Amino acid sequence: MYGKNGSLLRAELATLLRQHRIQQRLGGPGIHNVPESTTAEERKVLGEQIGRYRHAVLVWCLQAVRAANPRINLEGASGRSRGPEEELGDRLTAAVEASTAGFPPLVELTTKQEFAMLESWRQAARAAALGEHDFDAGLGYGRLSDAECMTVLRDAAEITRGLVALDRRYAGIPGWEKLKDQGRLGRAAEGCAAFAASDDPDYTVDHLGWRPSPTTVDGPAMPGMPGVLQAAHNLLIHLTKLPTAHNLRLVLDSQRVLSHEASQRVHNFDPELADKWQARSETYTALVRESRDLGGHLGTGGLAASEGANALGRLQQLPRPAVPVSKPLRHLDRLFARVDDRVSDIIEHGANERLYFLRVKLPRVVDQSESLIKPVRERYIPITSAVQTDLLAIVHTKLRPQPTPRQAPPVGAAQSRADLHAAIVHRPQGRGGPSISI
């Protein structure tokens, strides 16, 4: 997730920015009473390793700028025609292409380092490597609001400023490779950070990014209400695959009875929740009625139908408690909302892609039938044709959950960025008095 990876990256970079006496932290000469533990050649090897860690963070900054700025790939633009974001992207591209360090191998990302400073670099590079997945999972341009773009852009600019400051500080490491056009890169980062800070940030962007795919809860049925939640959760996971029309009707019917049964059990303790679930049961009753002539053999859905039946059977076997626990009920309500959303997507997708069809009767009989009673002719037509059911109308007006309100920014999102900015502009206190921050 962008917020988790970005927070770790900023925290480790802030730690590095507060560290001085770089040679001593790598085992080199420093205070007279601390013996030297590494040679110049060994410190050169450590510096090359830091360079690889830095390269991973540089690439992350470039990807963040590209995700937040749609004009980053303008080729042939001069310095006068480039904006602050294009200028930063151009300088980052040059720095990445000029770097000879390359990406750190997997062993360097997963092995804990001996020196604390090197371990902070490893954690920063690890966060950058994991954060690359966020830009392909909901954090690309076109999927972010203007405020979210400015927030991501400022994050990249601030981290770039931190890398430039560290590059100047690490110049004494033997064989240290400096960033290409260090001064211009720093000025571009400062200008871009000031440009992005002109708008109010939207820290809800931290909720976006890559998340691990949910999996089913396998094993024997859990006792009590957790068993019902286990089956409802597995039903939601299995609904990621398109069910056949028959299995879809089984799922709809199981949700109808499950909602009614759950409503009856909480009616005396939580009338508001009971009314909500009873309304859901009535919605599924209408869906079952309107889907009775639904046809379609593509898809699977057998496991989803069985998990819906499991949830209903386990709930019916539970004794009615004197006072039900509210937390499992709220969890079940959230699962109901997610199942409704998924079922809505399935029906709409099946109708639009002509994977589900509607059976209609033609005004004539089958005269070639050898039976005494002549059946009426039937034909399957698309759901979206002129002769259609109310199935889609019910999905749009009743089943589809209301849009959820925007999530609040994660706790500490603003403080994490403020800590990094303070670490960038801080100056160590000298012997003559307090330092001056810029």
PyMOL commands that set and color helices and strands:
alter all, ss='L'
color gray80, all
select helices_A, chain A and resi 2-17+22-25+40-68+84-98+106-110+116-136+146-172+182-196+203-207+225-238+245-266+271-290+302-317+326-352+391-399+413-425
alter helices_A, ss='H'
color red, helices_A
select strands_A, chain A and resi 294-295+357-365+376-382
alter strands_A, ss='S'
color yellow, strands_A
deselect
rebuild
show_as cartoon
